[in-house]
């Protein structure tokens, strides 16, 4: 009855009568869908009022069925329309030629999601990033899942990181948004863990691109001991093996030809100007309490392993200074060490060795230390 309500974006479906029946009212009807109703889509019984009902989906691209020709008085006539029927006194032109149904309620019609954007019409967040498809479309338009600035991050990923999808380096620190993962953990140069919104993440006066990771690393992928300053002592030298590795193709192994009371010693000497992390992977397969792998740092025994131990990682923090690291594989020597720990036999392996120089002050919520120095 009387009134002028706005009826927008509604799906009228499977009703047992007319979807909208108006008398003495002047509603504004737009962006709606009229589907499989028993009666008509819109009926207006007040001839003195023309109801505006433009841009609706009448369930067929031919538009609504208007079988009453009132064009002589300014009305419309669409007898070939295969959509929902309408009465006289309805301004239904233009109509939508595609469905306006939005099954997932993300603000994008099913047709648009399928035909234009490749998103799922039944999932409001197709890529599962916590941002609805409609918001992504509003923010980036047709480029919602593209990479406008060519930094390796799709626009929706930049939204997650709060970075600028039109700038490959939002904080202008010389490090791309892609590499600044803001995880507080340095992995490698493509995953630096720095803050993409702060050009000096650790607040040390150096921009992030003016700092360089110092890493002494040997995964033995050269197939020998040439990558770092390794030395050998003892009865026999350590070997490179491809038979058992933690990662990559090679690992260092104590020789399996050692006999009773013999030892093989692998030594690494290095210097770090700042505090850092020393870590390595190891695997043990030895006669328990007989053969032992010993770790000495500057001639101090810090660890011993024996028995069956699958690949594991040992790490410790080292202060600035010069270090001699010794890996000693000792075969069944009486009274060789006054500790009760199992030793390693001929199956003594060492995987990746890494020594990282570390500022130990990357941010206030440090999850893992970072390793940088001034490269100038």
N, C-alpha and C positions, 0 to 999 in steps of 0.2 A: 504494500500500500504506500502511503505518502512517504516521502523522504528521498534522499539522493546518495545512497551508499556507494562506495567504491568496492567493486568485486574484482580482485586481481589475483592472478596466479593460482587459481583453484582448479582442482580436477573434479568435475561432476560426472560421476560414473555409476552405472547400474541403479539409477534411481527408478522408482516405480511410477513416476509421473514426470511432468515437465521439470527440467533442472531449475529454471528460473521462471516464475510466473508473476508478472508485474501489473499492478493496477494503481493508477494515480501516483506512481512513483517514477523517479527519473534516475535510476542507477547508472553508474559508469562501469562498464564490463569490458575488461581487457586482459589479455594474456592467460586466459582460462582454457581448459580443455573439456569438451562435451563428448562423452564416450558411452555408448550403449545404454542410454536412458530409455525407458519405456515411452515417455512423452517426448516433447520437443526440447531443444536446447534453451531457447528464450521465447517467451510469449509475452506480448504487450497488448493489453486490452483497452488501453487509453489512447484514442486516436489523436488527441491534442498534444501528445508528448512523443518525441522521437528519441528512443533510447540509443545511446552510443555503445556499440558492442564490436569494436574494431580489434583486429590482431588477435583473434581467438583461434583455437584449433577446434574444428568442427568434426574431427575424426575422419576427414578425407581432404586431400589436397584440392578437390573441386569446390570446396566450400560448403556452406549450409544449403539445405533444400529450402528454397523459397518458391513455392508454387503459385503464389498470388501476385499477379502483375499490377503493381501500383505505381509504375514508373511515371504515369501521366500526372500524378500528384506529387512527384519528387521522391517516390520510394524506390525500392529495388526489386529485382526479379531474377531468380537463379533456379530455373526449373530443372537444370541438369546437375545441380549439386547433389552429391551422394553422402553429404555429411548430415549432422543432426538438423532437424527442421527448425525454422523460425517463422514467426508471424509477420504481418505488416508492422510498420512503424518501428523497425529495427535497422539501424545503420551498421551493417556488418562488414562493410568494405573499407579497407582491405582485410582479408583474413590470412591467417598463417597457413602456409602450404606444407608445413612440417609439424610433426607432433611437438607439443610443448610439455609433455610429461617429463617430470624429473623424479625418477624412481628413488634415487638415493638422497634427494633433498639437499644437494650441494650447490644449487643455484645455476646449474647447467643442464639443459634438457638432454634427454637420452639420445636424441638424434644428433645434437651437437657433440656430445661426448664420443659417440661412435664414429660419426662421419668427419668431424673436424679436428678433434684433439687426441683421439686414440686412448682416452681414459675410459674407465669402467663405469657404465651408467648405473650399476648396482652397488658401487662402492664410493662413498663420499670422499674418501682419501685413497685414490688409486695407488699411489706410490708408498703409502704407509709411513709418511714422514711427519704425521701429526698436523698437517695443513690441508684443509679441504680443497678439493679441486677448484671450487668456485673462487676461493681466496687466491689461489695460485694464478688463476686466469685473470682475476681483477688486477693483481700486482704486476704480472708480466705479459698479459695479453696472450697472443698466439704463441709466444716464445716461452711459455711457462715451464717447459721441460728442456729448453735449449741452454746453451752456454754462450750468452751474448758477448762476454768479454774474453772468451777463449782462454780461461785460466784453469780449465780442467774440472770446474765445478758447475754442475747444472744450476740454473737460476733458483730452483727450489732448495737446493743444498745451500746456496748462499743465504737464502732466507733463514734457514736454520742457524747459520753461523752469524747472522746479523751483518754480513758483509755486503758490499755494493755489487749487484750483478752486472753493473756497467763498468766496473773498474777491476782489473785483474789483481791490483795491489791496493786494497782499500785504505790501509794506513800509510801507504807511500813510504815504506821502509826498505824497499828493494827486494822483498821476499813475497812471492805470490800468495794470494789467499789460499790456494790449494795446499801449499806447503805449511802454512801456519794453522795447524789443527787445534790449537788452544787446549791441548790435552795435558800440558805440564810434563810431558814425557817426550824426550828426543828419541826418535827411532832411526831416522836417516835424513838426508837432505830434502827428501820429498815429504817428510813427515816430521817437521822440526818441533812441534809441540808449542810453538810460540803463539802469542795472541795476535790475531789478524787485525785487531782494532787498536793495538798499542805498538808504535814503532820501536819502543825500547822496553821489551817485555820484562827484563830483569832490573830495570831502573838503575843501570850502572853507568849511564851517560853515553853508552854506545848503542847506535841503532842496531836492530836485529841483523841487518845485512853486513854490519861492520864486525860481527862476531863470527868466529869460525870454529867448528867442532874439531878438536884434536883427538884423534882416535888411533891408537896403535892396535892394529888388528891383524890376526893371522888365522885364516881358516884352513891353512895348508893346501890351498887350491893351486899353488905353484907346483905341487908334487914333490916339494923338497922343503928345506928349512931356510930358504933364502929371503923370505919376506921380512923377517925381523932378525935381531942380533942374537941368534941362538948359538949355543956352544954345547959340546958333549964332554962328559967325564965318565969315569968308571971303567968297568971291564968291557962293555960293548956300547955302541951308539944306539940311540933311539932310531926308529924307522918310520917311513911314511907308508900308510896302508890305505887301500880302497875297499877292503873287505868289510869293515865296520865303521860307519861314520855317523856323526850326530846330525850333520847337514852337509850339503855339498858332496863332493866326490872323494875327499881325502881326510884322513886324521893321522895324528902321530901315535905311534905304538911302541911300547917297550919291547925289546927283542925277545922272542920265545926260545932263544938258544942259550939263555943264561942258565948256569948251573948253581948248585948249592953254594951259598955265601957270596955270590957275585951280585953286582949292582950296575944299573945303567942310570946315568944322571943327565938330565936335560936342563940347561940353564938359559934363562932369559934375563938380560941386563937392560935397564932403561932408566930414564929420568923424567919426572913430571914436575913442572914448576908450581902446580897448584894441586889441591886435594883432588883425588880421583877415585874411580872404581876399577878394581881389578877383578876380572871374571873369566871363567873358562868352563867348558863342558868336559865331563869325564865319564868313563865307563870302566867298571871293574869286574874282572872274572878271574878269581884267584883262589888259592888254597887258603881257607880261613885260618887266621892266627899263625900263618907260616910266611906267606909272601905278602909284601905290603907296598903300597904306593904312599910316599911321604911328600908333603908339601912344606918346603922351607922358604921363608921370606927373610932375607938378610941373615941367613944362618940360624934362624929361630924356627923350630918345628911348630907349625900352626895347625896341621891336619894330617890324618892318616886314614887310609881306607883299605879294606880287605874283604874278601868273600865275593858274593855276586851282587853287583849294583848296576842297574841299567843306566842309560845316559841320564845324567843329572847336571846341574849347574852350580858351581861354587862362585861366590863373589864376596868381596870385602872392600872396605874403604881404606885407601892409602893416603897418607899426608904427603905434601910436597917433599921431593927428595930423590935420591938414587936408590935403585932396587936391584938386587939379585934374587930372582925367583928360581928355585930348584925343584924339579920333579924327580924324585928318587924312587926307582923301582928296585926293591931289595928282595933277593931270593933267600928265604929260609935260613937266616943267620941267627945263631944262638946269641941271646942277650943283645940283640941288635938295637932294641929301643925299649925303654922302661915304661911301656904303656900296654894296656890290654885292648887292642883294636886289631881287627882283621886286616890282612895284607892282600896285595894283589899279585897274582901269578903272572904267567906269560900273556894273559889277556888284559893288559893294562893299556888303556886308550885315553888320549886327550884330544878333544875336539877343538872348537873355536876358542882362541885366546883373544881377549879384548882388554885394553887398558885405556880408560877414558880420563882425560884431564877435566876437572870439574870445578866450577865456581861455587857449587853448593849453596846458591842463593837465588835460584831462578825466579821464584815468586813466593808469596806468603802462604800459598796453599800447595807447596811442593809435594807432588806425589812420587817423583823420582828425580834424582839429581840430573842437571844438565851440564854439558861439557863444552865450554866455549872459551875463546881467548881473542884478544885483539889481533887481527891479521895484518895490521899495518905497522 
